[in-house]
Amino acid sequence: MLLAEANQTSEVTFILLGFSEFPDVQVPLFLVFLTIYTVTAVGNLSMILIIRINPKLHTPMYFFLSHLSFIDFCYSTTVTPKLLENLVMEDRTISFTGCITQFFLACIFVVAETFMLAVMSYDQFVAVCHPLLYIVIMSQKLCASLVIGTYTWGIVSSLTLTYFVLALSFCGSNVINNFVCEHSAIVSVPCSDPSISQMLCFIITIFDEVSSLFIILSTYISIFGTVMKMPSTSGCQKAFSTCTSHLNTIPVFHGTVLFLCCVPNSKNTWLIVKAVSVFYTVVIPMLNPLIYSLRNKDVKKRFRKLMNHPTLFC
């Protein structure tokens, strides 16, 4: 029985249609996505490098930021190379193992980013509302525990969803009208009933969104209340400048996730889903390092120093 199931699985393939409906724009799209991926990889890896080699940036805020950059780089690398391949190759098939692996890894990094942003909001809350106790509260042990917990929950969520996807039966070639092996696309083509897997994915997504947004909103309500009580204008401006980059990131990420949850997965909305999925999987990992680097004086200063003294990379 196990041998029969293994043989059946080995014969299953998926066809990622991607943007094959628009043959005239395949090359332009390839160049655009290649440029975005290059900026994403260089931006996130540079952010990690700048933070790691500069002792002045060894603070909890930059520690979390380096992990956010790592997550964005890994997420983009999980999705974009296959997208680029499908834009220039006529064969758009992906093996069962490859599709499930892509889904498993992408799920880990999406969930990890969801809660990493929540962790960063808690860090902002402590920095603004309890500045004198910041070093004590945000200890190395707590920071490490928060990061480990974020990755752990991402792995647990991904393993759970992947297990129930693997429990489904697939037959032969399965056409996926998307460029990535995401959950709704995979469960739309099995030979067996995917209702349990769909319900579980819905529950986990709602839990992640509600819990992370509750943390973010509650921390920023406290931050706003503290800032309004500050007697000096300079203190208010400094507090708001500390949170600006993070506040720019939150609506972009969560707004896209919530939009995808609200859009029905039907033939009439496939183009919208693809466009939003591109923004979610390809563009957002590029935006985060740009947002944090362009609005962060410390990062810009260190980046200029490295450009003027490239030997510091050694």
Salt bridges, closest charged atoms under 4 A:
GLU21 OE1 - LYS274 NZ 3.24
GLU85 OE2 - LYS82 NZ 3.34
GLU209 OE1 - HIS254 ND1 3.01
